[in-house]
Amino acid sequence: MKGPYKVIDANRHVVEPPDLWDKGLEKPYIGGDAVQVDVGQGTMTVQGRPVVKRQSNPMAHSFYQETYKDAVEAGFSVESNLRDMDREGIDAAVLLPTLGLFAIWSDHIDAALSAAMCRVYNDWLREYCEKAPTRLKGVALLPLQDPAEAARELRRATQDLGFVAGFMRPNPIIGRRLHDPAYDLLYGEAESLGVPIVLGEMGGSVLHQIGTDRFDGVFCREAVLDPFEMMLAFMSFMGHNVLERFPDLKIGYLGAGVGWLPYWLDRVDEHWGGFFGVDAPSTQAPSFLFKAQGFASADPWEKTLPEVLEECGERTVVWGSQYPLPELATLFPNELDTVVNDGLLTETQKKAILWDNAAKLFHIT
């Protein structure tokens, strides 16, 4: 707990062992050039081709190593994660990948290999979570090269492994955007299982990402990447009628903060109800659909959170630390201070953001 508040970290990352797939892949993917990871150099290749565009910032790397020194020395073990959660005041966490943000996300990767890699990751994450099952909740990595297999893996991960959501990147992959009809199998399965699909972005992917074609350097690219990708993701789901066709499907927009919500929902509502809405397929306003089926994670530093809640409602927001990503390392282990000590938030709002919303969405008790 953080003071009087129970806390679910709805956007926390595990750090996978670099030899995870080398040790875990089944035949015929063992050895060769299937998966090669060099954490020190920041490189990762799958089937002989890179899945990470190297982005190096020596100062950030040094600060990261110092901030998370205990966890780094422990290899980001379960025990080190739990110790850090205790330091932060976090009771439970929804766990997303780190290496898995890149591993399967390339147009060139064979569908069968992608599926095998997802099974290895999900099985490993199940063992990780089993060491503290009431506190650690897994999110399934899904092989989107084959949407039918992704739907099967989501069912296996939630029904057999105890996971609470499925993970997708917002970027197009092998020509498919989030609203591609091929994904209807996956969205229908998530809806029937009663689990959300959560989206997460990270710079350095070989997939097309907003800003990579016009900015040099990490600062410019990373500043625009997450919120703009999430704006486009919502437009895919709303603007191509995915949400109305799957009315019980829940979508989480994680890692981009929540400050984009009032502006974007206001703008899209205006377009939907005005001249440009002539070909909008949805029968309900975009803001209504987001409030009914969407949620976003507030970042620890956000000062405009009270205004967002006033405009968008308290039900739409969860809280996430993004631990142990380097961009928020300056706040560790005090990431919760901004929310807990914000005199403009009511007690009801704090409880909703820190526990109630995520507990309901992810079925955490």
N, C-alpha and C positions, 0 to 999 in steps of 0.2 A: 504494500500500500504506500501511497504518497500522502502523508498526513492522514486525513480521514477518508481518502478516496481509494477505492479499488481500481486497478488499472489493467487494461488490456492493450498491449502494444500491437496494433493491427498491421504494422509494416516493419517487421524485423527480419534480418537476413542471417541465415547460416553461412558458414564458410566451409565449403566442401574440401575434403582432402584432394590434393592435385592428382593422386593416382586412383581416384574413385572409379573411373571408367576402365582404366588399364587393368585393374584388379577384378572388376565386377562384370565386365561384358561377357556375354555368352558367345559361343561359336556361331557364325564364322567371323566374329568381329574382334577376336582376341589378337593382340600384337599388331605388327605391321604399322600402317599409318592411320589406323582408325581414329584414335583420339590421343593427342599429345599436348601436355600442359607444362608450361614453364612459368611458374608464379613469379619468380624473381625478375624475369624479363617481361612479364606482362603479356605473354603470348599464349595462344591456344590454337591448335589446328585440328581439323576433323577431315578425314579422308584426304590428307595432304594439302588442305587449303585453309588459310586463316579464317577464324570466326571472330577475331578481335582485331580492331585497329588500334595499334599501340598508342596510348596517351600517357605520357610520363610527366610528372611534376615532382621533382626530387624533394622540394620543401614540403609538399603535402605528404609525400611518402614518409619522410622523417617524422613529421608531427603525428601521423597515423600510428607509426610504430611505437612512439613514446606514449601516446594517449591510451592505446589498447595493449600496453606492454604485457600485462599478465595474460591476456587472452592470446596474444601472438605467441608467447612462449609456451602456452598450453596447446597450441595448434587449434585454437578456437574450439576447444572441446565443449561437450555439453556442460560439464561442471563449471568451466570458465564463463559460459553464457549465463548460467543460473546465478553465479556469483555477481556478475555485472547487472543482471536484472534486479537482484536484491539491493545493490547499491543505488540503482535508479528508482526503485520503488515500484517495480512492475510485477504484477501478480501472474499474468499469463501473456503469451505472445503467439501471434500468427506468423509462421516462418516461411519466408520466400528464399529463393536461391541467390547465389552470387555467381559462381562459375556457370550455373545453369541459366543465367541471364544471357549467356552467349553460346553455350555448348551446342544446342540444336538449332540455333536461329540463323540459318543460312539457306539460300535457295539451292545450293548444290548437294546438300546432305540427303543421302538415300533414306527413303521413308522407313524401311525396316530397321536401319541403324538408329534413326531418331527414336523409334519406338523402343528399341532395346536400351538406349541411353536413358530414356525416361523411366523405364522400369528399374534400372540400376539406381538412379537417383532416388526415386520414390521409395524403394525398398530400404535404401540407406537412411533416408529421412524418417521412415517408420521406426527403425531401430534407435535413431537419435531421440525421437519424441517419446519412445517407450520408457526412457530413463526418468522422465518426469511428465507423465501423461496428462496430469491435470493442469500443467503450466505451459506445455509446449504443444502447439497445434500445427500440423503440416498442411501445406498447399501443394497440390499435385502439379508436377511438370508434365506438359501434354505435347505429344508429337503431332504438330499441326500439319506436317507434310501429308498426313493421312487422317482427315477429320473423323472418319469412322473409328479408326484406332484410337484417336484422341478421346472420343466419347467412351469407348470401352475402358481406357485407362483411367478416365475420371471415375467411372463406376467402381472399378477395382480399388482405386485409391481411397475413395470415400467409404465404400461398403466393407472392404477387407482390411484396409490399413488405418482407417479412422481419421482420414484427412477432412478438412473443413471447407475446401474451396479448390478451384482449378486456376492455373496461371496461364496468362497469355501476354505477349508483348503487343503493343498497339500498332507496330509497324507492319506493312504488307510483307507477306512471305510467299514465295513462288507465285506471285501475281495475284494472290488473294488478299483482299482487304477484309476488315472485320465484319462487314455486312455481306460477304460472299455467301450465296446460298449453300455452298458446300459445308459451311459451319452450322447449318440448321440442325444437323444431327447432334452436334456438341451442345448447342444452346438448349435444344429440347431435352437432352439428357440432364444437363445441369438443372433445368427447371423441374423435371420430374424427381430428381434427387433432393431438391430443396437446398442446393448449395450455390453460392455465388461464383461467378467468374471474376477474378481480380486481374487488373492490368498493372504492369510495372515497366518502367523505362530505365535505361542506363546508357550513357554515352559510350562510344567505342564499338558499337555493333557494325557488322558488315552490311546489315540491312539498311535501306534508305531511312534516314532520320532527319527531322526538321532541323535546318540550320547548317547541316554539314556541307551543303553545296554553296554556301555564301559566307561562312565565317571561318577564320583561322584561329586556332587557339582554344583551349578548354573553356576559358571564361565566357566568351560569347556563345559558344555552342551549348554549354550546360545551362546558361541562364534562360535560354529560350526553349530548350529541348522538352523538358517534362510537361510544363503547362500547355504548350502548343500541341504536343502529341495527344494529350488527354482531351483537349478541345476537339480535335479531329476525331478521336475515338468516339466521343459522345455523339458527334454528328453522324458517324457511321451507323451507330445503333439507333438513333432517333430518326435521322433523315432518310434511312432506307427501311424503316418500319420493323426493325428487329424487335424493338421493345413492345410494340402493340401485338406482334405475332406471338410473342412469348411473354405474356403479361405478368407471369410470376417469376421471371428471370431477374436476378439481381446482379448488377455490375458494379465492381469497385474500382475506383480511379485512384491509384496509390502513388505516393512519392512525388506528387506535383504541388502539394499544398492545396488550399481551398480558396485562395484569393481570386482565382480565375472564375469561380462559379457565378457570383452576382453579375459580373460584366457579360459573361458568355450566355447565360440563360436569358438575360434581358435582351441581348442582341438577337439571339436565335428566336425568341418569342416574337420580337418585332418583325423579323423577316417572315416567320411562319404565318403571322396574322395580316401581313401587308402584301404589297405588290409582288414580292419575290416568292411568296408562298403558293403560287399558282400550281406548282408541281410537287408540293410537300405531301407525302403520302399519309402522314399521321393525322388522326382525327382529334388528337388531344394536344394541348400546348406542350412544347418542349420542356418548360419548367415543371409542369405537372408530371411528365414522364420521369424526369430526373428525380423529383422528390418521391415518386412512388417506387422507383426501381433502381436508383443510383445512390452511391455514397462515395465520399472522397476522404482521404486522410489528411488531417491538419499536420503541418510540420511544427516542430517544437518552437521555432522562432517567430511564428506569425503574429503580428500585432493587430491585424485587421479581423481576427477571428470573431469578435463580438458583432461586427457589422455583417459578416457572412452569415452568422446564425440568425440575425434579425431578418435578412433578406431571404434566406434559403431554408430556414427552419433547423432545429437542433437535431432532427432525426437523420439528416443527410451527412453528418460528420462523425468520423472516428479519429483516433489519434495514433500516430506512428512515429517511432524514433528514427527509423532507417538505420539503426545500428547494424553493423559497424562500418557503414560507408564513410569515407573520409570527409565529405563535405559538411557533416554535422558533428565531427569529432570535437570541435571547439566547445560544444555544449555538454559533453559527457562528463560526469554522470548526472548532470542537472537538467536534462532535457525537459522534464515536466514542470519546471519552476514557472515558466511563462503562463501556462494554463492554470495551474493550481493557485498562483498568486494574483491572477487577473481579477481586479476588483470590479470589472465591468461584466463579468460572467456570473450568472446566478448559480446557486447550488444545484438546481435541476439541470442546467446546461452542462456543468462540469461532470456530473454523474453520467449524463447521457453520452458525452464525448469520450470520457475515460473508460467507461465500462458498459453501460446499458446497450448502446447501439451495436457495438461489436459483439457483445454476448448474444444478442438476438440474431444477428446476421450469420454468425459462425457457430451458433448452437453451443455456446460455452456456458457452463454452469459454475 
